[in-house]
C-alpha cells in the first residue's frame, strides 16, 4: 500500500505549520491519518434539556453563551474558566480547567453543542470540561472525537481524515479472505469508513471489531513466533534443588512465607529441576514478597555451584536488592557482588574479576550486568526485576552471557491473569496473590482543587504531631510552557515557603547524579528529612517504613499502574497511611478511574477494573505511539473477544492454512518487529 507512506502535506490545506502540528499527534503520512482513530463519539443529533441530565450524568446540550467567560486561578498552574450558558429553558455554567484560551472562542450570543458530564448538586447545572462544537442547522449523528493538539481542532482533523479516506479508496484488503470470513470480519474499506464516520452504532462496532481483531491477531502471531524461535535454541540444565536446600533457605527467612509464596516457590523449583530452561513470569502486588522468591531461586542456583544475576532498573533498587541479598544469603555461604554504573574503576575491575573467576555466586546490578567486558564463569539463572522497565534486547543480552540459563521475570505491575496468559504466551505465569498478614490498606482520597490547601494542612499536622514522613510526587522536573501541571522544582519552592515552611525538605529527580539521589533518599530513610518532593524516581526501590503519606500532584497524568506503584511506597511500617490524588480534571472517565484507586488496594482488581474502563493499552504502556493502539483495542476489555482472537490464531497452527499463516506472519513482522522491545517477555 504505497499510499500509506505518502506525506500528509500532499493533502489540500496541509502546509508546513499544520504538518508540524499534526506530527505532534504522530500523523506524518496518509497511513498515519487513516489509522489515527477516534477516542470516542458523540451523537450531536441527540440534544436534551440541561435540566434533564442527572448529577454525574452525561449529555449533549444545545447551548447559547449568555456572557463573557471569567478566568480565575484556584492555585498556581490551575486556571478555572466559567462561561454562563442557557439551553433556552435552564441557565447553567460551563467550566473548563486549564483552558483559558476558550474566552476568545466561546463569545457571548454564540450557539454551541456542548457534550460532557453534569454536576447538578448546586443551584445551577454545571457542565464540567465539556466538548464543544459550533452549532449547525443540520446536526450530524455520530461524530468522531479525536485526541487533538494546539493548531489542530476537531473540525480540521475531521476534514483531513475525510480527505485521506476519499484519496485512498478503495483500500487493498490486508486479511486473507478465508480468515476474514471464518471470523465474521467486515472488509477493510468498510471498517476504515465506519470507524471514522459511522453510519450508525452497529456499523461503528463492526469496524472496531475488525480493526481490533486484525491488530491483536498480528500481535499474537508475532509473540508466539518469537517464543517458538526461543524455545528451539537450547535445552538448559537441571538444578537439584534438594529438599534440604529448600528447608535451609526457608529457615533463614526472618518471616514465615505466605501460602502464595510457598506455591510460587514450588513452581520455580519445578522449573529449575527440569532439563529445559525456565522462562517464568512472577506477578505480585507491591509488598507481596516477590524479592524473597527471587533470592530463593538465586540461592538454589548458587547451591548447585553456578552463578546467578539479578538485574534491577535503577541503581537505587539494585543497591537495595544487594543489601537484602547480603543479609539473607551471605550467612548461607553465598558470595554477593554489586555491579553498577557509578562505581570507581578499581572497584569495578575487582568485581569483574570476581565474576569471571567464580568468586561471586550472585551478582546484583543494573544494565551494567550486560555491558561488554562482563564475563561470567557459569551463569545459570537470570532474574530481572520490574519487567516493564526492560526491553527484550536487554534481557536477551543478559541471558546470552551464559549457556541456556533459567530466566525468572518479576513484575509488580498486575495484569489480569486471563490476559497475562494470552499476552505473555511465551512465559509460564505465576501470581503471588496474597499479602503478608498485618499490612493495613492505604486510605486513598481524590482531592479537587478547592480542597488542596486543606489537605496540605492536614498532612502537616500528621508530620508535626505523629512524626510521619511524606512523599510529594510530580510528573515533571521543571515548569513547562506547554503543560499546566506542577513541576517538582516549582512545587518544592512553593511548599517550602507555604504549607511546609519550617519542615526539613528535599528535592529528588532524574537529573541528579546517582550519588546525589542516593544521599537524599538515605537521609529520608534515616528520618533526617520529613518531606521529599520527587518525580517518579521513587516509584520503585525506596523502602521507608516511617513514610505514611503519599501526595500525587496532577494524578491524571499518571497511569493506574504508576499510581498503584507510588501508593505502595507508604504504609510499610504498620501505621495508618494515606494517599492523596490531586487533580484539576473532572471528566467522567478520570473520575471513574480515580475512584477505583479509592475503592481498593488490590493491584489485580485495579488492573481488571482498568481493563473494563479503558482496555489494556495504558497499563501495558501501549498508547497511540506504542505497541498496540488503545483505540483499536478497546474491545480487548471484553475477555470473550480476546479469547476469540486467541482461538483464531491457534486455528492457524492446527488447520492446513499454511499460506494464510505465512501471509499474516509477514504482516505481523512488518507491523510489530520494531515495536516489540518494550512489551514482549523473552
KARA-V911620 format. One line per field, one symbol per residue. phi: phi as a letter, one per 40 degrees, with the letter a starting at -180 (. if undefined). Layout:
phi->???
This chain:
phi->.cdcccccccccgbcccccccccccgbbbccdccbccccabbcccbcbcdccccdgcbabbcbbcbaccbbbbcadgbcbbbbcbabgbbcabbbbcfbccccccccdgcbbcbbicbbbcccbcbcbfccabccbdbccccbcbbcbacgbcdcccccccccccccccccccbbdccccccbfbcccdcccccccbccaccccccccccccccccdccccccccccccccccabgbcbcfcdccccccdccccacccdcccccccccddccccccccabcbcacdgcgcccccccccccccccgbcbbbbbcbcccccccccccccccdccgccbbbbaccccdcccdccccccccgcbcbbbaccdcbccgcbccacbabbbbfdccbcdcccccccccbbfccbbbbabbcbddccccccbccbcbbbcbacdcgcccccbbcbcdcbccccccccdcccccbgcbbbbbbcbcbcbccbcbcbccccdcccccbdbdgccbabbaccccdccccccccccccgcbcbbcacccccbgbbbdccbbbbbcfdccbccccdccccccbgcbgccbbbbbcaccbcccccccccdcccabccccccccccccbgcdcccgbcdcccbcccccdcccccccdcccdccccccccbcbccdcccccccccccbdcbcdcbcca
